[in-house]
Amino acid sequence: MPLSEHEQRLLDQLEQQLHAEDPKFANALSSAPARSMSTRNIVIGVLVMITGLLVLLGGVALQVIPLGILGFLVMGGGVYIAIAKPKFGAQPQDGTAPGAKGHTKQKSGFMNGLEEKWEERRREQ
């Protein structure tokens, strides 16, 4: 269900207040999942893990312990690469700039919850 203009204005005001009062918290809430995982990092990490597994199996087959340990470390590096957050595109967004539609959809659940709590408090008074 789309928001009415009044609700959208209230949402924008709440977002601006949140960014003004606590920018770190606001940026943590507004981080997009697209920035949290990178397909490129996952693919590279999986390839490094497979390479490490092959090196590990080669070390076991040849009975060369240091080669097996190296393969295990390479596999660990592959896991690290796969789950690491990308460093590019991590610039914080300005609270006054109009957000992308994907961002407003993500925040709407959190902000709707806050608005509902606010309305309940107003009804109780």
N, C-alpha and C positions, 0 to 999 in steps of 0.2 A: 504494500500500500504506500503510495507516494506521500510525502509530507506536504502539508499546505504551505502557502507562502508565510503565514504567521509562524508556523512551527519551524520552518526553515530559517527564518530570521532569529527565532529564539535559539536554535541550534548554533547558528553562526555567532551570536552574542556569547553563548556559553563557551564556545571554542576560543573566542578572543580573550575572554576573561581567564580561562584556564592557561592560555599561552602567556598572558600578562603576569599572572600570579606565580606560576611554577613552570617555566619553559622546559626544564629538563624532564619533568613528569609528563608534560604535554607531548614532547617529542617522543618519549618512550611509548606513549599510547598510540601515537599516530604513525609509528613505523610500519611500513607496508610489508606484508609477508613476502612480496617479490624480492625485497632487499634482504630478507633473512636467509634465503637459500638461493644459491646460484646453480642453474642447470649446468653451466660450464664447469664449475668447481666439482659438482657431483660426478660428471663424466670423467674429468681428469683424475679425480680421486679413485674412482672405480678402476680405471686403467692402471694407475699406480699400484692399487691393491692387487690386481691380477698379476702384475709384473713381480711384486713382492712374493706372492704365493708361488709363482713359478721358480723364483730364486730359492725360496724356502724348500720347495720340493726337490730342486736340484741339489741343494746342500745336503738334504737327507739321503737322496739317492747316491750321491758321491761320498757320503759319510764325512763331510767337511763341516764341522760345527760352526766355525766363523761365518761360512757362507749361509748356513741356516739362520743364524742370528741376524745377519744382514738382511735376509729376506723378510724376517719377522719385523725388523725395524722399518723396512720399506713399506710393508703392509700397514703398519701403524701410521706412517706418514700419509699414506693414501686415505686412511680413515680421517685423519686430521684435515686434509685438503677437502675431502667431500663434505665435512660438516662445518667448515670454517665459513664465517660470514664474509661476503665480498667487501673489500675496502673502498671500491669505487661507488659513486652514487650515494654515499652516506651523508650527504650534506643535509643539515636540518632545514625543514621548511619554515617559511615565514608564516606566522599566524594570521597576518592580514591578507596574504595572497589567497585567491580563490582556490580551494582544493580540487583535486581531480575527483571525478564521480566515483571512482573506486575507493578513494579514501573516505568519502562521506558515507558510503554504504557500510564500510567497516566500523566507523565510529558511531554510526547511528544506533547500533545495539547498546553500546555503552552509554551514549548520551540519552537514548530513550529511557534506559533504566534510571538515570539520574533525574530526568524530567518526571517520571512516574513517582519516584520518591518525593520529589518536590511537591507534586500535586497532592500526594497523600498527606504530607505535613500541613499543607494549606487547608485541606479539608478538616484535619483534626483541630485546627485552631479556631 
